[in-house]
């Protein structure tokens, strides 16, 4: 009666080795274009199929990571103005 018991819960869908490889790949600058790209990578590399919600839970909650999706930028953007804006914004938030 005095022993504390806890349920084992459901086992993780990925082995520690695959989880480490996924984490390393997410840390790379190119990352992934989204969760579907991660699904394709897992299928092609490790022959593992995971559902979107399962994969989201692993990447978002367990690894605290996000796929790096490059957002489109306007062709009219002036890079020097963008740098000046960022400097001013940073200065305003600090000062």
C-alpha positions in Angstrom: 0.0 0.0 0.0 2.8 2.4 0.7 4.5 1.9 -2.7 4.0 4.6 -5.3 3.1 3.2 -8.6 3.0 5.0 -11.9 1.9 3.9 -15.3 4.6 3.4 -17.9 2.7 5.3 -20.6 2.9 4.7 -24.3 6.4 4.1 -25.6 7.9 6.8 -27.8 7.4 6.2 -31.6 11.1 6.9 -32.4 14.2 5.2 -31.0 16.7 7.4 -29.2 19.1 7.2 -32.1 16.5 8.4 -34.6 15.3 11.1 -32.2 18.9 12.4 -31.9 19.3 12.4 -35.7 16.1 14.3 -36.1 17.2 16.8 -33.5 20.5 17.3 -35.2 18.8 17.8 -38.6 16.4 20.3 -37.1 19.4 22.3 -35.7 21.0 22.6 -39.2 20.4 26.0 -41.0 18.4 24.5 -43.9 16.1 22.6 -41.5 12.9 21.3 -43.0 10.2 23.1 -45.0 7.5 21.7 -42.7 6.2 18.7 -40.9 5.4 16.9 -44.2 9.1 17.3 -45.2 10.0 15.7 -41.9 7.6 12.8 -42.6 9.2 12.3 -46.0 12.7 12.4 -44.5 11.8 9.8 -41.9 10.2 7.5 -44.5 13.1 7.8 -46.9 15.9 7.5 -44.3 14.5 5.2 -41.6 11.4 3.7 -43.3 9.2 5.1 -40.5 5.7 6.5 -41.0 4.4 8.8 -38.4 1.1 10.7 -38.4 1.2 14.5 -38.4 -0.1 14.9 -34.8 2.4 12.4 -33.5 5.3 14.0 -35.3 4.1 17.5 -34.2 4.1 16.3 -30.6 7.6 14.9 -30.8 9.1 17.9 -32.6 7.2 20.7 -30.9 6.8 19.4 -27.4 9.7 17.0 -26.8 12.4 18.6 -28.9 11.2 22.2 -28.5 11.9 22.8 -32.1 10.1 24.1 -35.2 10.7 23.4 -38.9 12.5 26.4 -40.5 10.2 27.6 -43.2 11.7 30.4 -45.3 9.2 33.2 -45.7 9.0 35.0 -49.0 10.3 38.5 -49.2 9.3 41.3 -51.4 11.4 42.0 -54.5 11.0 45.7 -53.7 12.6 45.4 -50.3 15.6 47.7 -49.8 18.1 45.8 -47.7 19.8 48.9 -46.3 16.4 50.3 -45.1 15.6 46.9 -43.5 18.9 46.9 -41.6 18.3 50.5 -40.4 14.8 49.6 -39.3 16.0 46.6 -37.3 18.7 48.7 -35.6 16.1 51.4 -34.7 13.6 48.8 -33.5 16.2 47.1 -31.3 17.4 50.5 -29.9 13.7 51.5 -29.1 13.1 48.3 -27.3 16.3 48.5 -25.2 16.3 52.2 -24.5 
